[in-house]
Amino acid sequence: MTRAETVVVGAGIAGLACATELVERGAQDVLVLEAAPRAGGAAETVVRGDYTVERGPNTVRGTPGLERLAKSVGLELIAAKRAAPCLVSNGALVSLPPSPGKLLSGSLLPWRGIAGVLAEPLRPVRPGPKTVRDLVVERFGETVAGRFADLLTLGIYGESADRVGFESAFPDLAAALEGAGGRFSRLALQRLRARGSGPTRMGVVSTAHGLGGLCDRLAAKLGERLRTSTPLLRARGRSGGFELEVGERGETKLACRNLVLAISPTAVARALELPAAAALLASYRAVPQTLVTFALEEPACAERWPGLGFLAPSRERLPMLGCLFPSNLFEGRAPRGSLLLSVFAARELRAEPDAVLVREIAPVLTRLLGARSAPRLLDVARYPEGISLYDVDHRARTLRLKSALAESGGPILCGVGYDGVAFGAAAESGLAAAAALAKRA
């Protein structure tokens, strides 16, 4: 039986961050297992002709840990250009924030919605936990919630606001709002008064080689410690550690003292033999995603649309949740005079063949952008497990799960399934797991 001091299962950014940090702290006997033939998970940067395409996350906020990881492999985080988003409203793109004239016209938000916003300081505060939609209804009323609540969740979780838990999905904002007595008006005043006195928040970042390039560098740094195409079949607790069955049929036996699972709750549930955690693991959910990338080679459109992209509320009944313009954020992603379009397909289209995706989505992009020609398909990336759904119970469920594992001597969990779906949050989760292991030593 092969032995290792520490095994990290999963080589997405969380697993790579954890293993890299352990090695940086002096650990020598670290082994990383990845079921896929490549490291990086959803983060994959590919070149399609003259275009650089992110097949997974595109817009990620920088974190100190992410910056440190990039520097450890000779990369610098590049700040994105500032670009405003748009919203599809009544079949047309509207820049955000809207102009006073557009707002007062009532076409974007009826007067009863504006009245609901103005009445926010007077509305009662109700205890949570609650969904994002429930929060918006509570603070601003049904009219605002019907038009804008989904915008808070579609671009991050790929799901409507009535399925995403506010405290689970936005813990920092939830804590700040609680400190302001539950009122956004008071929170806004607090932040206005504190402007310039707190730490500077990093904006959207990438690297010269994309996010996939960062993962590739981290994987290369781990070298022979990383084994791809090596799935975990079973994990059992044993005296002083764990026994693992590795490979498609569990043909390899591996023993370790420390085990970190940087994989989805579904994958953990399949592999981990621990009754205390089974019911909790079974209650996690995820939202499948399909990302469709197009090139629009039309200089007039590239000049007309210099923004971040747009979100499409469900009431617009479009074949997409939204569209990012990555070429407006980072230099070199597309030839000059072209737009790179990363489209998140609507739920009903996610399993459709590529030809159907193009047939449904391309004409809508052409119309919304006012293009003379249809965009050209560059890439389709499908993620059946998709994005973890941070529902109302996610935060409490994760605390219970980690507590149950700690009490039973189980493995450490990290990654997007538990500590935040953002790329930077996953990296920080992996670093925290490494720190926790270091304390055990």
C-alpha positions as CSV (number, residue, x, y, z in Angstrom):
1,M,0.0,0.0,0.0
2,T,1.3,3.4,-1.0
3,R,1.6,6.0,1.8
4,A,1.6,9.8,1.9
5,E,1.5,12.2,4.8
6,T,-1.2,14.4,3.2
7,V,-3.5,13.8,0.3
8,V,-5.4,16.6,-1.4
9,V,-8.3,15.4,-3.6
10,G,-9.3,17.8,-6.3
11,A,-7.0,20.1,-8.4
12,G,-9.3,23.0,-8.9
13,I,-8.0,26.4,-7.6
14,A,-8.9,25.4,-4.0
15,G,-7.0,22.1,-4.1
16,L,-4.0,23.7,-6.0
17,A,-3.9,26.6,-3.4
18,C,-4.0,24.1,-0.5
19,A,-1.3,21.9,-1.8
20,T,0.9,24.8,-2.9
21,E,0.6,26.4,0.5
22,L,1.5,23.2,2.3
23,V,4.6,22.9,0.2
24,E,5.5,26.5,0.8
25,R,5.2,25.8,4.6
26,G,7.7,23.0,4.3
27,A,5.6,19.9,3.8
28,Q,7.3,17.5,1.5
29,D,5.0,14.4,1.5
30,V,2.0,16.0,-0.3
31,L,0.0,14.2,-3.0
32,V,-2.7,15.7,-5.1
33,L,-5.3,13.5,-6.9
34,E,-7.4,14.9,-9.8
35,A,-10.0,12.8,-11.6
36,A,-9.9,14.9,-14.8
37,P,-7.0,14.7,-17.3
38,R,-6.0,18.3,-16.4
39,A,-5.8,20.5,-13.4
40,G,-7.8,23.7,-12.9
41,G,-11.4,22.5,-12.7
42,A,-13.7,25.0,-14.4
43,A,-10.8,27.4,-14.8
44,E,-9.5,26.8,-18.3
45,T,-8.1,29.3,-20.7
46,V,-7.9,28.3,-24.4
47,V,-7.0,30.0,-27.7
48,R,-9.5,29.9,-30.5
49,G,-7.8,31.5,-33.5
50,D,-7.2,35.1,-32.6
51,Y,-9.3,34.9,-29.4
52,T,-8.4,34.0,-25.9
53,V,-11.3,32.3,-24.3
54,E,-12.1,31.6,-20.6
55,R,-14.1,28.4,-20.6
56,G,-15.1,28.9,-16.9
57,P,-15.0,32.0,-14.6
58,N,-14.3,35.3,-16.4
59,T,-14.8,38.1,-13.9
60,V,-13.2,37.3,-10.5
61,R,-12.4,39.7,-7.7
62,G,-8.9,39.7,-6.5
63,T,-8.0,38.6,-3.0
64,P,-4.7,38.8,-1.0
65,G,-4.4,35.0,-1.2
66,L,-5.0,34.9,-4.9
67,E,-2.4,37.6,-5.4
68,R,0.1,35.7,-3.3
69,L,-0.5,32.5,-5.3
70,A,0.0,34.3,-8.6
71,K,3.3,35.8,-7.4
72,S,4.5,32.4,-6.2
73,V,4.5,31.2,-9.8
74,G,5.8,34.4,-11.4
75,L,2.5,35.9,-12.5
76,E,1.0,39.3,-11.7
77,L,-2.7,39.9,-11.2
78,I,-3.9,42.3,-13.9
79,A,-6.7,44.7,-13.1
80,A,-9.6,44.8,-15.5
81,K,-10.6,48.0,-17.2
82,R,-13.5,49.7,-15.6
83,A,-16.7,48.9,-17.5
84,A,-20.3,49.5,-16.7
85,P,-22.9,46.7,-17.0
86,C,-26.2,46.8,-18.9
87,L,-29.6,45.4,-18.3
88,V,-32.1,44.0,-20.8
89,S,-35.3,45.9,-20.2
90,N,-38.3,45.6,-22.6
91,G,-36.1,44.0,-25.2
92,A,-33.4,46.6,-25.2
93,L,-30.1,47.2,-23.5
94,V,-30.1,49.9,-20.8
95,S,-26.8,51.1,-19.2
96,L,-26.5,50.9,-15.4
97,P,-26.9,52.9,-13.4
98,P,-29.6,54.5,-15.5
99,S,-29.7,58.2,-16.2
100,P,-32.1,60.3,-14.1
101,G,-34.3,60.8,-17.2
102,K,-34.5,57.1,-17.8
103,L,-35.3,56.4,-14.2
104,L,-37.9,59.1,-13.9
105,S,-39.6,58.1,-17.1
106,G,-41.0,55.0,-15.4
107,S,-40.0,52.7,-18.2
108,L,-37.3,51.0,-16.2
109,L,-39.0,51.1,-12.8
110,P,-42.6,52.2,-12.3
111,W,-43.4,55.0,-9.9
112,R,-44.6,52.6,-7.3
113,G,-41.2,50.9,-7.4
114,I,-39.5,54.3,-6.9
115,A,-41.8,54.9,-3.9
116,G,-40.8,51.5,-2.5
117,V,-37.1,52.5,-2.7
118,L,-37.8,55.8,-1.0
119,A,-39.7,54.1,1.8
120,E,-36.9,51.7,2.7
121,P,-35.9,53.4,5.9
122,L,-39.4,53.0,7.2
123,R,-39.9,49.3,6.4
124,P,-39.8,46.8,9.3
125,V,-36.8,44.5,9.5
126,R,-37.5,40.8,9.8
127,P,-35.1,38.1,11.1
128,G,-33.5,35.7,8.7
129,P,-32.4,33.6,7.1
130,K,-34.1,34.6,3.9
131,T,-33.8,34.3,0.2
132,V,-32.3,37.2,-1.8
133,R,-35.8,37.8,-3.3
134,D,-37.4,37.9,0.2
135,L,-34.8,40.4,1.3
136,V,-35.5,42.7,-1.7
137,V,-39.2,42.4,-1.2
138,E,-38.8,43.3,2.5
139,R,-36.6,46.3,1.9
140,F,-38.0,47.7,-1.4
141,G,-41.3,46.0,-2.2
142,E,-42.6,43.5,-4.8
143,T,-42.2,45.9,-7.8
144,V,-38.4,46.3,-7.3
145,A,-38.0,42.6,-6.5
146,G,-39.8,41.5,-9.6
147,R,-37.6,43.7,-11.8
148,F,-34.2,43.6,-10.2
149,A,-33.8,40.8,-7.5
150,D,-32.6,38.2,-10.1
151,L,-29.8,40.6,-11.2
152,L,-28.1,40.0,-7.8
153,T,-27.9,36.3,-8.3
154,L,-27.9,35.4,-12.1
155,G,-24.4,36.7,-12.8
156,I,-22.9,34.8,-9.8
157,Y,-25.0,31.7,-9.2
158,G,-26.8,31.3,-12.5
159,E,-30.1,31.0,-10.6
160,S,-33.1,33.2,-9.7
161,A,-33.2,35.1,-6.5
162,D,-35.9,33.0,-4.9
163,R,-33.6,30.0,-4.8
164,V,-30.5,31.8,-3.4
165,G,-30.1,32.4,0.4
166,F,-29.0,36.0,1.2
167,E,-26.9,35.2,4.3
168,S,-25.4,32.1,2.7
169,A,-24.5,33.7,-0.6
170,F,-23.5,37.2,0.6
171,P,-22.2,36.7,4.2
172,D,-20.1,39.9,4.2
173,L,-23.0,42.1,3.0
174,A,-25.4,40.3,5.4
175,A,-23.1,41.0,8.4
176,A,-22.7,44.7,7.3
177,L,-26.5,45.0,6.9
178,E,-27.1,43.6,10.3
179,G,-24.6,46.1,11.7
180,A,-26.7,48.8,10.1
181,G,-29.9,47.6,11.8
182,G,-31.0,45.8,8.7
183,R,-31.5,49.0,6.6
184,F,-29.7,49.6,3.3
185,S,-30.2,53.4,3.7
186,R,-28.3,53.3,7.0
187,L,-25.6,51.0,5.5
188,A,-25.1,53.4,2.6
189,L,-24.6,56.3,5.0
190,Q,-22.1,54.4,7.1
191,R,-20.1,53.5,4.0
192,L,-20.2,57.1,2.7
193,R,-18.9,58.3,6.1
194,A,-16.2,55.6,6.1
195,R,-15.1,56.2,2.5
196,G,-11.3,56.1,2.2
197,S,-10.7,54.9,5.8
198,G,-11.0,51.2,5.3
199,P,-8.9,48.7,3.3
200,T,-9.0,49.0,-0.5
201,R,-11.0,46.3,-2.1
202,M,-9.5,44.6,-5.1
203,G,-11.5,44.8,-8.3
204,V,-11.9,42.3,-11.2
205,V,-8.5,40.6,-12.1
206,S,-6.9,38.0,-14.3
207,T,-3.4,37.2,-15.4
208,A,-1.6,37.6,-18.7
209,H,-2.2,33.9,-19.3
210,G,-5.8,33.9,-18.0
211,L,-7.2,32.1,-14.9
212,G,-6.5,28.8,-16.5
213,G,-2.9,29.9,-17.0
214,L,-2.6,30.5,-13.3
215,C,-3.9,27.0,-12.5
216,D,-1.5,25.6,-15.1
217,R,1.5,27.3,-13.4
218,L,0.4,26.1,-9.9
219,A,0.0,22.5,-11.3
220,A,3.5,22.7,-12.9
221,K,5.0,23.9,-9.6
222,L,3.6,20.9,-7.8
223,G,5.2,18.6,-10.5
224,E,5.1,14.9,-9.6
225,R,3.1,15.6,-6.5
226,L,0.1,16.0,-8.8
227,R,-1.6,13.0,-10.4
228,T,-4.3,13.7,-13.0
229,S,-6.8,11.1,-14.3
230,T,-6.7,9.6,-10.8
231,P,-10.2,9.6,-9.3
232,L,-10.9,8.9,-5.7
233,L,-13.3,5.9,-5.4
234,R,-13.5,5.4,-1.6
235,A,-12.2,7.1,1.5
236,R,-12.4,5.4,4.9
237,G,-11.2,6.5,8.3
238,R,-8.6,4.3,9.9
239,S,-6.6,4.6,13.1
240,G,-4.3,7.5,12.7
241,G,-5.5,8.5,9.3
242,F,-7.3,7.4,6.2
243,E,-7.3,4.6,3.6
244,L,-8.2,5.5,0.0
245,E,-9.2,3.5,-3.0
246,V,-7.9,5.3,-6.1
247,G,-8.6,4.7,-9.8
248,E,-11.6,3.9,-11.9
249,R,-12.0,0.5,-10.1
250,G,-10.2,1.4,-6.9
251,E,-7.2,-0.7,-8.0
252,T,-4.7,1.4,-6.1
253,K,-4.7,1.5,-2.3
254,L,-3.3,4.6,-0.6
255,A,-2.9,5.5,3.1
256,C,-2.5,9.0,4.5
257,R,-2.5,10.8,7.8
258,N,-4.2,14.0,6.6
259,L,-7.0,14.2,3.9
260,V,-8.3,17.3,2.3
261,L,-11.3,17.0,0.0
262,A,-11.4,20.0,-2.4
263,I,-14.2,18.5,-4.5
264,S,-18.0,19.0,-4.7
265,P,-20.4,17.7,-2.0
266,T,-21.8,15.2,-4.6
267,A,-18.3,13.8,-5.2
268,V,-17.6,13.7,-1.4
269,A,-20.9,11.9,-0.8
270,R,-19.9,9.2,-3.4
271,A,-16.5,8.6,-1.9
272,L,-16.7,9.2,1.8
273,E,-17.8,6.4,4.1
274,L,-18.9,8.4,7.1
275,P,-22.6,8.0,8.2
276,A,-22.4,11.2,10.3
277,A,-22.0,13.3,7.2
278,A,-24.1,11.4,4.6
279,A,-27.5,13.1,5.2
280,L,-25.9,16.6,5.2
281,L,-23.9,15.9,2.0
282,A,-27.1,14.6,0.3
283,S,-28.8,17.9,0.9
284,Y,-26.4,20.1,-1.2
285,R,-27.5,21.1,-4.7
286,A,-25.8,22.6,-7.7
287,V,-27.0,24.4,-10.9
288,P,-25.8,23.0,-14.3
289,Q,-24.3,25.6,-16.5
290,T,-23.4,26.0,-20.2
291,L,-21.1,28.8,-21.4
292,V,-21.3,29.7,-25.1
293,T,-18.6,32.0,-26.5
294,F,-19.0,33.9,-29.7
295,A,-16.9,36.4,-31.7
296,L,-18.6,39.4,-33.2
297,E,-16.3,40.9,-35.8
298,E,-17.9,44.2,-36.3
299,P,-15.9,47.4,-35.4
300,A,-19.1,49.6,-35.1
301,C,-20.5,47.3,-32.4
302,A,-17.2,47.0,-30.6
303,E,-17.1,50.8,-30.4
304,R,-20.8,51.1,-29.5
305,W,-20.6,48.6,-26.6
306,P,-17.5,49.3,-24.4
307,G,-19.1,47.9,-21.2
308,L,-18.9,44.8,-19.0
309,G,-21.8,43.0,-20.7
310,F,-25.5,42.6,-19.8
311,L,-27.9,40.6,-17.6
312,A,-31.2,39.3,-18.9
313,P,-34.0,39.0,-16.2
314,S,-36.3,36.0,-16.6
315,R,-39.2,38.2,-17.4
316,E,-37.5,39.1,-20.7
317,R,-37.8,35.4,-21.8
318,L,-34.5,35.3,-23.6
319,P,-32.4,32.2,-24.3
320,M,-29.6,33.4,-21.9
321,L,-29.1,34.6,-18.4
322,G,-26.6,37.2,-19.5
323,C,-23.5,37.9,-21.6
324,L,-20.0,39.2,-20.7
325,F,-17.7,41.2,-23.0
326,P,-14.3,39.9,-21.8
327,S,-12.5,41.7,-24.6
328,N,-13.5,45.0,-23.0
329,L,-11.9,44.1,-19.7
330,F,-8.5,42.7,-20.6
331,E,-6.2,43.6,-23.5
332,G,-5.4,41.0,-26.1
333,R,-8.5,38.8,-25.7
334,A,-9.8,39.7,-29.1
335,P,-8.5,41.5,-32.3
336,R,-9.1,45.2,-32.4
337,G,-12.6,46.0,-33.7
338,S,-14.1,42.7,-32.4
339,L,-16.2,41.7,-29.4
340,L,-15.7,38.5,-27.4
341,L,-19.1,37.4,-26.1
342,S,-19.4,34.9,-23.3
343,V,-23.0,33.9,-22.9
344,F,-24.6,31.9,-20.1
345,A,-27.3,29.8,-21.7
346,A,-30.8,29.8,-20.2
347,R,-31.8,26.8,-18.1
348,E,-34.0,25.2,-20.8
349,L,-31.1,25.2,-23.4
350,R,-28.2,24.0,-21.2
351,A,-28.4,20.4,-22.5
352,E,-29.1,21.2,-26.2
353,P,-26.6,20.5,-29.0
354,D,-24.2,23.2,-30.1
355,A,-26.2,23.9,-33.3
356,V,-29.4,24.6,-31.2
357,L,-27.5,26.9,-28.9
358,V,-26.3,28.9,-31.9
359,R,-29.7,29.0,-33.6
360,E,-31.4,30.3,-30.4
361,I,-28.8,32.7,-29.0
362,A,-27.0,34.2,-32.0
363,P,-30.0,36.1,-33.5
364,V,-30.8,37.5,-30.0
365,L,-27.3,38.8,-29.7
366,T,-27.5,40.3,-33.2
367,R,-30.7,42.1,-32.3
368,L,-29.7,43.4,-28.9
369,L,-26.3,44.7,-30.1
370,G,-27.7,46.1,-33.3
371,A,-25.2,44.1,-35.3
372,R,-25.3,43.8,-39.1
373,S,-24.0,40.2,-39.0
374,A,-24.4,37.2,-36.7
375,P,-21.7,36.4,-34.2
376,R,-19.5,33.4,-34.9
377,L,-19.4,30.5,-32.5
378,L,-15.9,29.9,-30.9
379,D,-16.5,27.5,-28.0
380,V,-19.1,25.7,-25.9
381,A,-18.2,24.6,-22.3
382,R,-20.7,22.4,-20.4
383,Y,-20.7,21.9,-16.6
384,P,-23.3,19.3,-15.6
385,E,-22.5,19.8,-11.8
386,G,-22.3,23.5,-12.5
387,I,-22.4,26.1,-9.7
388,S,-23.1,25.2,-6.1
389,L,-26.5,26.5,-5.1
390,Y,-26.2,28.5,-1.9
391,D,-29.7,28.2,-0.7
392,V,-31.2,29.5,2.6
393,D,-29.8,26.6,4.5
394,H,-26.3,26.4,2.9
395,R,-24.4,28.4,5.6
396,A,-25.9,26.5,8.6
397,R,-25.6,23.2,6.7
398,T,-21.9,23.7,6.0
399,L,-21.2,24.7,9.6
400,R,-22.9,21.5,10.8
401,L,-21.1,19.3,8.2
402,K,-17.6,20.7,9.1
403,S,-18.4,20.3,12.8
404,A,-19.5,16.7,12.2
405,L,-16.3,15.9,10.3
406,A,-14.1,17.5,12.9
407,E,-15.8,15.6,15.8
408,S,-15.4,12.2,13.9
409,G,-11.9,12.8,12.8
410,G,-13.0,13.2,9.2
411,P,-11.3,15.0,6.4
412,I,-11.0,18.8,5.9
413,L,-13.3,20.2,3.2
414,C,-12.6,23.3,1.1
415,G,-13.6,24.8,-2.2
416,V,-16.6,26.3,-4.0
417,G,-19.1,23.8,-2.6
418,Y,-18.7,25.2,0.9
419,D,-16.9,28.6,1.3
420,G,-18.0,30.7,-1.7
421,V,-18.4,30.1,-5.4
422,A,-16.0,32.9,-6.4
423,F,-12.6,31.9,-7.8
424,G,-10.9,34.1,-5.2
425,A,-13.0,32.7,-2.4
426,A,-12.1,29.1,-3.4
427,A,-8.4,30.0,-3.4
428,E,-8.8,31.5,0.1
429,S,-10.7,28.4,1.2
430,G,-7.8,26.2,0.0
431,L,-5.2,28.3,1.8
432,A,-7.3,28.2,5.0
433,A,-7.4,24.4,4.8
434,A,-3.6,24.3,4.6
435,A,-3.3,26.6,7.6
436,A,-5.7,24.3,9.5
437,L,-3.5,21.3,8.7
438,A,-0.4,23.2,9.8
439,K,-1.9,23.8,13.2
440,R,-2.4,20.1,13.6
441,A,1.2,19.3,13.0
